[in-house]
């Protein structure tokens, strides 16, 4: 679970048909924000961005993984499936840099030659800040 600067908690609901992202506000009210795509595992990591949005990673067996962002109301800002051949797949980490962009590490794939650092790659998610 992660907590926003306003005290709202965000977490991952697992398993079965109800996998997804939920929130619990400071009054204790529970809300399911989004469900995880069919065939994917629950989100493996959640980060509350400096803009208040929730950023995260999803992986799964036979699924290359994706990076997503949703608002605190559950509206999708973006959801992008990773491409194993170009940026890599099986995301492991995600962090927000001081420039507002997010960076992560993929376990495999990408343009790194086979045998170098388990063939993983660093990826960037450029955010549009106003």
N, C-alpha and C positions, 0 to 999 in steps of 0.2 A: 504494500500500500504506500501511497504518497499523499502528502498534505499540501494544499494550496496555502498561499499567504492569508487567505480569508478563513482558514480553518476547515475547509471542505476536504474530506478524505476521498480518495479514488483508489479502486482496487480491481482485481481480476476475479471474475466468477468462473469457476471451473466445475465441472466437466459435464459431459453429456450434451443435451440439446440446448442448454442455457449458458454456454460460455460467452463471456463478454466483459465489458467495462462497466463498473457501477460507481455511484457516488453516494456518500452519506454527508448531509450538510450538518452544520453546527447544532441544529435542533434535533438531529438523529433521524431525519427523514431519508429513507433509502430510495434510490432511483436507478434503474438499468438504463445506461446511456446508449450503448451500442452492443450488438451481438457480433461475435467473431465469425468471419467467413466460413462457410461449410468446408470441412476437410482440414481446416487449420487448427492448430492448438490454441489455447488461450494466449493472450498477450504475455510475453515473457518479461517485459520491462515497461514501466510507465515513468514518465518524467513530466513534471509540471513546468512549462516554459515560463519565461519572464513575462510573456503576454497573457498568462493565465490559461492558455490552452493545454490540453493533455496530449503529449507525444508518446508514441510507443512502437514496439516491435512485435511482430507475429511471425512464428515459424511453424513448421509442421512436417510430418513425414511425407515426402514427395512434394512438398510445397516450398518454393525458394525463399519465402519470407516476404514481409512487407513492412513498410514504415507508414505510420498514420498519424494524423492530428485531428483532434475533435475539440469543439468548444466545451465549456462547462455545461452547456445546455444539451450536448450530445450531437450537435450538427457537425458533419464531416467537413473539415477544411481540405484535407487531401488524404488519399490512401494510394500508395504506390507500391506495386509488386516489384521486388528486386529482380534484376536480370543477371543470372549466374555468369554469363559470358562477358558482360561489360563491367558491372559494379560488384559482382560477387553475390553470394547468397548465404543463408543461414546466419542472420544477424545475431551478434553477441552483446553489443553495447551501444549506448546512445548517450551523448552529452551535449549540452548547449554551450557554445562558445560565447565570448563577450561580444562578438559581432552579430549575435542573434541567430546564426546558422547552427545546425546540429550536425554532429559528426559521429560516426559509428564504425564498428569493425565487423566485417563478415568473416565467417569461419572458412569458407571455401569459394572457389571460382574467381572471377575477375581477370584482370590482365597480368597478374603476377605469375611468373613462370612456375610450373609444377615443381614442388620441393622447397620453394622459398616460403618460409613462415606458414607452412601448412596450406599454401596457395590462397591465403585470405587477402582481403583488401580493405582499405579504409574508404568509407563513402561519406558524401556530404549531402545534406538536405538544406537547400537554400530556402529561407523563409522570406516572405514579403512583409516587411514591417512598415507601418505608416507613421 
